[in-house]
Amino acid sequence: MSMAFNWRLRCQTLRFMSKELSSYKHAKISMSKTLRNTTPEAYCTLREVLVKQDRAQAFGYNVQLNEKETAANEVIMKQKLRELEKGFLDPAKFAPGHHIFEVLKEVEKSKLFAMLKTMPKGGILHAHDTALCSTEFLIRLTYRPDLWICTTDDGCKAIAFRFSKEQPTMKALSDCNWEPMCEFRQRRGEENVTKYLYRRFSMYPYASFASNNEAWNHFMGIFMLLDGLLMHAPVWADYYYNALQELKADGVQYLELRSLLPDLYCIDGQQLKINDTLAIYKTQTDAFLQQNPDFIGAKLIYAPLRGVEPQVVEEYVQKCTALKQEFGDFLVGFDLVGQEELGRPLIDFIEPLLKMPEDINFYFHAGETNWFGTSIDENLIDAILLGTKRIGHGFALVKHPFAMELCKSLNIAVEVCPVSNQVLQLGRDYRNHPAATLIAQSVPIVISSDDPSFWRASPLTHDFYFAFLGIAPARANLKFLKLLALNSISYSGLSPEEKSVAMQKWQAQWDKWMIISTAVVYIVLLFISAIV
Amino acid sequence: MSMAFNWRLRCQTLRFMSKELSSYKHAKISMSKTLRNTTPEAYCTLREVLVKQDRAQAFGYNVQLNEKETAANEVIMKQKLRELEKGFLDPAKFAPGHHIFEVLKEVEKSKLFAMLKTMPKGGILHAHDTALCSTEFLIRLTYRPDLWICTTDDGCKAIAFRFSKEQPTMKALSDCNWEPMCEFRQRRGEENVTKYLYRRFSMYPYASFASNNEAWNHFMGIFMLLDGLLMHAPVWADYYYNALQELKADGVQYLELRSLLPDLYCIDGQQLKINDTLAIYKTQTDAFLQQNPDFIGAKLIYAPLRGVEPQVVEEYVQKCTALKQEFGDFLVGFDLVGQEELGRPLIDFIEPLLKMPEDINFYFHAGETNWFGTSIDENLIDAILLGTKRIGHGFALVKHPFAMELCKSLNIAVEVCPVSNQVLQLGRDYRNHPAATLIAQSVPIVISSDDPSFWRASPLTHDFYFAFLGIAPARANLKFLKLLALNSISYSGLSPEEKSVAMQKWQAQWDKWMIISTAVVYIVLLFISAIV
């Protein structure tokens, strides 16, 4: 470890005795050939300039830390470097080198994770409607009265859920048999059912599928299974409210939710309308805010499925326009969701998309792929041209330097979702995540969690952990973390006035955290260091 | 597939009827906000500009193809797109998504591979002395007279080899028992021994180690096992000559070999000196050139181990200086080898390295790591500051935009070794190899194979195959391949006069290949298409 991080010390052993400009100049002039006529001292001077230049371009470099933040930074970096050192000595023990399914619990025990959990991380700007809550909460939902389950394989495989007073008449995707959930639970045994659902409601244990397509198949299957459980109007409301609670407990103060805005159903089978779904979100957000005045709030991005014909997108645009008139600022934008590689590229939908009213922002998924030079990664170009405010994933962005440059100059933030990219098999080792290059070049980014429910992760902390420890440079510190939090407000769909309030609410939490992390945590750490 | 590659077609369906500048201008002005006031036609015009701008920065974009090359390009691209399409439809079937050990034979059956094999690829600029030849050749060497083997575990595990008239007295790394190779073979059975050695001389079947450190351990173990077999002077000569033959058969015309330049031994145990080793290389190169006048030649880079004290590097520099005086142009440069993460960083050796005479180039390994922000990836900065002519691997370069910029402006080529990076566990899926970003930004690169013997790969074709199909954009074509070949000469250690001869020799082969690929191959392909 000492080998890796103390170049500074080493350089100092050779360090210039005086910083005469002359030697530096001399070094600079001959640089394009070699520096072999120079002295080690002059070499070190020039090296320092270059290293600084290299680092100065990185995300967070220019963030200022006050005295308290500087103290907190020391506490955090001590933990971070400890985990890095462990990994450096034995890379097999470095959590970000592994699949989250293999290290979830270990990560949760980490002190760095504990610090990040309490850190006020700002908002989640990329997350999907029915993939937010903990599996435990989902299982609790299955105890609600009037729930039916539809199974195949002699009652062994759950295909669908439905709340109903009578046996549901609706058909599920496969041919299956409906029975009351309580009977199913009795018949199979409560413990077995819980175990079974615990697995079915997530991507576990599949850390490795034959391809990302298969991962996506499984992933979409969970959404479909959950539909009947969550699309019951009162459950939809409770699910969302609980999500906000879980967010808050994870140090998150704001949510910009992408939702399909499906038509919900009532216990008598009656179908509600799309504006009812949005109304539920609005009501629950207001209720939550009333109970939690330190919370910033939530906004909606209407994000229906992309695997459709252009005329369907025309309908989406009409719906979105109508919803905007009814819900105003609560609905901030539009996106299209589903596996980008199998759906249609944005260029197919240009005509309807250009009709979207100017007051509805685009927040397009783009470049969530490792194919290079296809219509999929060229979605990045269309997203930018269509004036997207942020880019969802942008995994392929580093392969498009011009698009990356445009993101910087047009101030488009990339919503980086590290864990999602791993579970959906775009990459494995967090150290190779392309966001490292975005960080190195200071492309604006936010860290998001996409569908934390399906990987049993916390709403945001796991993603912060892997980004901070695995993707960012070893030296990335509180400046980096602070900028991530600030960005999640600056690049949100909040209005300028709302942003100003949001910043105050975040700052209040941040200031509290500073006191905690420099006081309590430091004492705890000292205590731990003493006994280890 | 059509979905992925025909955006052009789609865009044409919306395509502008007239290319009035007015609509384009209008589009451009409002771009920083959104283009929603514009027409789909104007949008498509602007999109074309952006896509072109994005692509125009890529490696090989400006290469010109003549008529014959254009025809050959069509043949190649037809095959490439066929393999891409297969992968796109089922990513589990896409060879560059897998570990080479799982797809080696399948790749060798590919028509694209066959084309790349015959393609005159120029030179190999990054390869190591005892990791060049096929395993079959190594096994043939074990039939030479007077070879002894040292084994442990009741003769089950080979530890060392040695040519000797008498039982060797030298100690191997572990305590082991010497016996004549012929007796060992008789005792264990020829087939078993062949099978055993076939495995021991390579990294197979280990497609997955617990970490890259473990992969390196195994890797270094093969080098050590081979020492006694190859460091016998006549064998050393034959091994190298055979390597040149295998290179030639693989469409390679030039080699810039990194060698430890070990002291070789004679059958009577006498140790030769470092200049004898170099003399063998020189003599064999001359002999090979005489037999193969269309071959360009070979040069040496003295590349001893990096895991040493600074005073040892001082000795390296002295040795290298003396060798340069004796061998002139044949010895072009200096490097340090061994796992960069465990060896010392270049900054430790600045004092001795600055003493290297100006006529000896540096070709440093740097950034062969996925750690970010450590002394390891900062080797990139030192390599550049020390005036390196090329960078070995540079896997971490994309995390250092300033260093990447310097590579472009100072014309430093990155020696990209795709298969090596995979086997030594820096990454898995070729589509995520960071060289994609280098290609996108037109950082000068060459493709090399590092240690093809240990992965049973062809001297260069497998690396070309994975780079062309897996790393480069889908549209990368013969322009890309041609520039790789040209770069391997431009960025070599050949003198300007030698380069001019080299270019002629390469051009002659290239012209021949054009005829073959546009005639024979095309007919074969037509025939195959007809019967499929």
Boltz contact constraints between the chains, C-beta under 6 A:
constraints:
  - contact:
      token1: [A, 4]
      token2: [B, 374]
      max_distance: 6.0
  - contact:
      token1: [A, 4]
      token2: [B, 375]
      max_distance: 6.0
  - contact:
      token1: [A, 7]
      token2: [B, 347]
      max_distance: 6.0
  - contact:
      token1: [A, 7]
      token2: [B, 375]
      max_distance: 6.0
  - contact:
      token1: [A, 10]
      token2: [B, 347]
      max_distance: 6.0
  - contact:
      token1: [A, 32]
      token2: [B, 410]
      max_distance: 6.0
  - contact:
      token1: [A, 34]
      token2: [B, 387]
      max_distance: 6.0
  - contact:
      token1: [A, 35]
      token2: [B, 385]
      max_distance: 6.0
  - contact:
      token1: [A, 36]
      token2: [B, 354]
      max_distance: 6.0
  - contact:
      token1: [A, 36]
      token2: [B, 358]
      max_distance: 6.0
  - contact:
      token1: [A, 40]
      token2: [B, 350]
      max_distance: 6.0
  - contact:
      token1: [A, 40]
      token2: [B, 351]
      max_distance: 6.0
  - contact:
      token1: [A, 43]
      token2: [B, 350]
      max_distance: 6.0
  - contact:
      token1: [A, 47]
      token2: [B, 385]
      max_distance: 6.0
  - contact:
      token1: [A, 50]
      token2: [B, 381]
      max_distance: 6.0
  - contact:
      token1: [A, 51]
      token2: [B, 381]
      max_distance: 6.0
  - contact:
      token1: [A, 53]
      token2: [B, 402]
      max_distance: 6.0
  - contact:
      token1: [A, 54]
      token2: [B, 400]
      max_distance: 6.0
  - contact:
      token1: [A, 54]
      token2: [B, 402]
      max_distance: 6.0
  - contact:
      token1: [A, 57]
      token2: [B, 401]
      max_distance: 6.0
  - contact:
      token1: [A, 91]
      token2: [B, 211]
      max_distance: 6.0
  - contact:
      token1: [A, 91]
      token2: [B, 212]
      max_distance: 6.0
  - contact:
      token1: [A, 91]
      token2: [B, 213]
      max_distance: 6.0
  - contact:
      token1: [A, 92]
      token2: [B, 210]
      max_distance: 6.0
  - contact:
      token1: [A, 92]
      token2: [B, 211]
      max_distance: 6.0
  - contact:
      token1: [A, 210]
      token2: [B, 92]
      max_distance: 6.0
  - contact:
      token1: [A, 211]
      token2: [B, 91]
      max_distance: 6.0
  - contact:
      token1: [A, 211]
      token2: [B, 92]
      max_distance: 6.0
  - contact:
      token1: [A, 212]
      token2: [B, 91]
      max_distance: 6.0
  - contact:
      token1: [A, 213]
      token2: [B, 91]
      max_distance: 6.0
  - contact:
      token1: [A, 347]
      token2: [B, 7]
      max_distance: 6.0
  - contact:
      token1: [A, 347]
      token2: [B, 10]
      max_distance: 6.0
  - contact:
      token1: [A, 350]
      token2: [B, 40]
      max_distance: 6.0
  - contact:
      token1: [A, 350]
      token2: [B, 43]
      max_distance: 6.0
  - contact:
      token1: [A, 351]
      token2: [B, 40]
      max_distance: 6.0
  - contact:
      token1: [A, 354]
      token2: [B, 36]
      max_distance: 6.0
  - contact:
      token1: [A, 358]
      token2: [B, 36]
      max_distance: 6.0
  - contact:
      token1: [A, 370]
      token2: [B, 431]
      max_distance: 6.0
  - contact:
      token1: [A, 370]
      token2: [B, 432]
      max_distance: 6.0
  - contact:
      token1: [A, 372]
      token2: [B, 436]
      max_distance: 6.0
  - contact:
      token1: [A, 372]
      token2: [B, 473]
      max_distance: 6.0
  - contact:
      token1: [A, 373]
      token2: [B, 473]
      max_distance: 6.0
  - contact:
      token1: [A, 373]
      token2: [B, 474]
      max_distance: 6.0
  - contact:
      token1: [A, 373]
      token2: [B, 475]
      max_distance: 6.0
  - contact:
      token1: [A, 374]
      token2: [B, 4]
      max_distance: 6.0
  - contact:
      token1: [A, 374]
      token2: [B, 474]
      max_distance: 6.0
  - contact:
      token1: [A, 375]
      token2: [B, 4]
      max_distance: 6.0
  - contact:
      token1: [A, 375]
      token2: [B, 7]
      max_distance: 6.0
  - contact:
      token1: [A, 381]
      token2: [B, 50]
      max_distance: 6.0
  - contact:
      token1: [A, 381]
      token2: [B, 51]
      max_distance: 6.0
  - contact:
      token1: [A, 385]
      token2: [B, 47]
      max_distance: 6.0
  - contact:
      token1: [A, 387]
      token2: [B, 34]
      max_distance: 6.0
  - contact:
      token1: [A, 398]
      token2: [B, 437]
      max_distance: 6.0
  - contact:
      token1: [A, 399]
      token2: [B, 436]
      max_distance: 6.0
  - contact:
      token1: [A, 399]
      token2: [B, 440]
      max_distance: 6.0
  - contact:
      token1: [A, 400]
      token2: [B, 54]
      max_distance: 6.0
  - contact:
      token1: [A, 401]
      token2: [B, 57]
      max_distance: 6.0
  - contact:
      token1: [A, 401]
      token2: [B, 440]
      max_distance: 6.0
  - contact:
      token1: [A, 401]
      token2: [B, 441]
      max_distance: 6.0
  - contact:
      token1: [A, 402]
      token2: [B, 53]
      max_distance: 6.0
  - contact:
      token1: [A, 402]
      token2: [B, 54]
      max_distance: 6.0
  - contact:
      token1: [A, 410]
      token2: [B, 32]
      max_distance: 6.0
  - contact:
      token1: [A, 427]
      token2: [B, 432]
      max_distance: 6.0
  - contact:
      token1: [A, 431]
      token2: [B, 370]
      max_distance: 6.0
  - contact:
      token1: [A, 432]
      token2: [B, 370]
      max_distance: 6.0
  - contact:
      token1: [A, 432]
      token2: [B, 427]
      max_distance: 6.0
  - contact:
      token1: [A, 436]
      token2: [B, 372]
      max_distance: 6.0
  - contact:
      token1: [A, 436]
      token2: [B, 399]
      max_distance: 6.0
  - contact:
      token1: [A, 437]
      token2: [B, 398]
      max_distance: 6.0
  - contact:
      token1: [A, 440]
      token2: [B, 399]
      max_distance: 6.0
  - contact:
      token1: [A, 440]
      token2: [B, 401]
      max_distance: 6.0
  - contact:
      token1: [A, 441]
      token2: [B, 401]
      max_distance: 6.0
  - contact:
      token1: [A, 473]
      token2: [B, 372]
      max_distance: 6.0
  - contact:
      token1: [A, 473]
      token2: [B, 373]
      max_distance: 6.0
  - contact:
      token1: [A, 474]
      token2: [B, 373]
      max_distance: 6.0
  - contact:
      token1: [A, 474]
      token2: [B, 374]
      max_distance: 6.0
  - contact:
      token1: [A, 475]
      token2: [B, 373]
      max_distance: 6.0
